[in-house]
């Protein structure tokens, strides 16, 4: 079994998240010879301002994504 854990900023559409999970699964199937049922993809969404770089909260560009 393979587990991919991805952290992204929240705000992307479900369609984008579905594509990301499907493509990541495809990569592991291709590269590791895993069966799709053996691949787990976990997307963790973080709110703007809920993480920091060099001790300063990060606020992304207000332009909507995905």
C-alpha positions as CSV (number, residue, x, y, z in Angstrom):
1,X,0.0,0.0,0.0
2,X,1.1,3.5,-0.7
3,X,-0.1,6.7,1.0
4,X,0.4,10.2,-0.4
5,X,-0.2,13.0,2.1
6,X,-0.6,16.5,0.4
7,X,-1.2,19.8,2.2
8,X,-2.7,22.6,0.1
9,X,-4.3,25.9,0.7
10,X,-8.1,25.7,0.9
11,X,-10.2,27.3,-1.8
12,X,-9.8,24.9,-4.7
13,X,-12.8,23.4,-6.3
14,X,-13.7,19.7,-5.7
15,X,-13.2,19.1,-9.4
16,X,-9.5,20.3,-9.1
17,X,-9.0,18.2,-6.0
18,X,-10.5,15.1,-7.7
19,X,-8.1,15.5,-10.7
20,X,-5.1,15.9,-8.3
21,X,-6.0,12.7,-6.4
22,X,-6.6,10.8,-9.6
23,X,-3.3,11.9,-11.2
24,X,-1.3,11.2,-8.1
25,X,-2.8,7.7,-8.0
26,X,-1.9,7.2,-11.7
27,X,1.7,8.2,-11.0
28,X,2.1,5.6,-8.2
29,X,0.4,2.9,-10.3
30,X,2.8,3.7,-13.2
31,X,6.0,4.2,-11.2
32,X,5.6,1.7,-8.4
33,X,3.5,-1.0,-10.1
34,X,0.8,-0.5,-7.4
35,X,-2.8,-1.4,-8.0
36,X,-5.2,1.7,-7.8
37,X,-6.9,0.1,-4.8
38,X,-3.5,0.0,-3.0
39,X,-3.1,3.8,-3.3
40,X,-4.4,6.3,-0.7
41,X,-4.3,10.0,-1.3
42,X,-5.0,12.4,1.6
43,X,-5.5,16.1,0.8
44,X,-5.2,18.3,3.8
45,X,-6.5,21.9,3.4
46,X,-5.0,24.7,5.4
47,X,-6.7,28.1,5.8
48,X,-4.8,31.2,4.8
49,X,-3.0,32.6,7.8
50,X,-3.0,29.2,9.5
51,X,0.7,28.5,8.7
52,X,3.8,30.6,8.8
53,X,7.2,31.0,7.1
54,X,10.0,32.4,9.2
55,X,7.5,33.0,12.0
56,X,5.2,35.2,9.9
57,X,1.7,34.1,8.8
58,X,1.3,33.5,5.1
59,X,-1.6,35.1,3.3
60,X,-1.9,34.1,-0.4
61,X,-2.8,36.4,-3.3
62,X,-6.5,37.1,-3.0
63,X,-7.1,35.9,-6.6
64,X,-9.4,32.8,-6.5
65,X,-7.8,29.5,-7.5
66,X,-9.2,26.4,-9.3
